């Protein structure tokens, strides 16, 4: 039978600290025998690459090559 999860104020503060300032991502909480033993934070960073998107949509190969050179894409 599963033991009831024990979450005290310290764990709530730890969870809140890991979630603070996270814009995109996840928090994985590992529980053993009714106690939190580990937390894994995975954060994603998303960037707007307007120059790369413009290069993909351009039908002019010279324009595409120039934009890719400017952005450092090879």
Residue pairs with C-beta under 8 A, 6 or more apart in sequence:
2 34
3 33
3 34
4 34
5 31
5 34
5 35
5 36
6 34
6 35
6 36
7 36
11 36
14 39
15 27
15 29
15 39
18 27
18 39
18 41
19 27
22 41
22 43
23 43
23 44
23 46
24 43
24 44
24 45
24 46
25 41
25 42
25 43
25 44
26 41
26 42
27 39
27 40
27 41
27 42
28 39
28 40
28 41
28 42
29 36
29 38
29 39
30 36
30 37
30 38
30 39
30 40
31 37
49 71
51 67
51 70
51 71
52 67
52 68
52 71
52 73
54 67
55 63
55 64
55 67
55 68
55 71
55 73
56 64
58 64
58 67
68 74
